Amino acid sequence: MGFLDDLKRQAESLKTQQTIDIAALARNAGAVEAACKTTWHYWMDLAPQLNVLLPRPPVRLLPDHDQGTVAFKASNLDSLETVTVSFAAELVNADMLDQLARWLVGEPHTFLKLGTDTRRQEA
């Protein structure tokens, strides 16, 4: 067994690892896209109601395809601060978005408890 054989094995091993990583990224991207689509459809139904109710400031959606997460960033909802909370893309569903809507209109909610990596930044 020579040096060339060693290099071939290393290259094959790296190729396999890269294929796995690409597959994971593709799965993450698909999950994030589905979460974004679910959120978009929900917001399209929610928007006309909010236009009548005139709630507090809006929330931004921050997808991260590589990590398979979706973060929601809200400014000045409870106080003069920006709150960012992340969710695994698979957890973005109507029940979770209902909690976000409750927060937007000032109702009791569990939205922040459902997510991970909640960050608060004072204004």
N, C-alpha and C positions, 0 to 999 in steps of 0.2 A: 504494500500500500504506500503510495507516494504522496507527495505534497499536493499534487493536482487532485487526487481523490479526497484529501482533507478539505480543500477549497470547495469541491463540489458538494460535499456534505454540509459545509457551513452555508453555502448558497441555498441549498434546498431547505435547510432549517429556517433561514431568514425568510425565504419565499413563503413557507407555510405560515410563519408568524405574521407576515404582512397580509396574507390572505385572510387570516382570522381577524386582524385589526380592521381591514376594509369591510369585512362582513359585519363586524360589530358597529362600525360607523354607519353603514347602510341601515342596519336595524334601528339605531338611535335616530337617524335622520327620518326614517319612516314614522317612528313613534312621535317625534316632535312635530312633524307635519300633520299627523292626525290630531294631535293636541291643539295645534294652531287652528285647524279647520273646525274642530269642535267648539273652540272658543269663539271663532269668527261667527259661526252660525248662532251661537247663544247670544252674542252681542248684537247681532242683527235683529234678533227678536227683542232684546232688552232695550235697545236704543230708543225706539219710539216711546216706551214707557218713561225712560229717564228724561226725554225731552219735555215731557209734561211735568214730571216731578222736580226737575231741575236740581239734581243732587250735587254733591261736592265735586271737586276736580277729578279728572279722568285717571285711569290706570293704563300703564304701558305694558305691552307684552314683549318679553325678551327671550326669544328661543335660542337654545344652545344645542345645535345638531350634534356636535361632537360628544357632548356629555349625555345627550338624551334627556335634557331637562328644559323646563319652561319657567322663567321667572316673571313675576308680576311686580311692577314698580309703581307705587302710589305716593303722591305728594300731598301733604297737608290734609289727610282725611280725619285723623284723630287729634292731631296737634301740628305745630309747625315743624314737621320732620318728613323725611322721605323714608318709606319702608319698602324693602325689597325682600320677597320671599320666593323660594324656588320649589318646584314640584317635579317629580319624575313624570315624564310625558304620559305614561300609562295612567297616572292618577288624575289627569285633567278630564273631568266629566261634568255632567249637568249638576250633580249634587255639590261638587266642589265650587262650581261657578255660581250656584245659588248662594253659597256662603259669601263669595266675593260681592255679589249683587246686594246682599244684606248689609255688608260693610259700606258699600257705596251710598246707600240711602240712609245710613245711620242706625240700622237695626242691630240687635245683638247678633254676633256671628262667631264662627269657629275657624274662619278662613286662615288666619295666621298659625293656628295650632295644627292645621292639616299639612302645612308645608315644612320644608327644612331650610336651614341656612337663612333664617330671618335676620335681616340687618336693618337697623334704624340709624338714620343720620339726621341729626338736628339741623334745622335750617339756619 
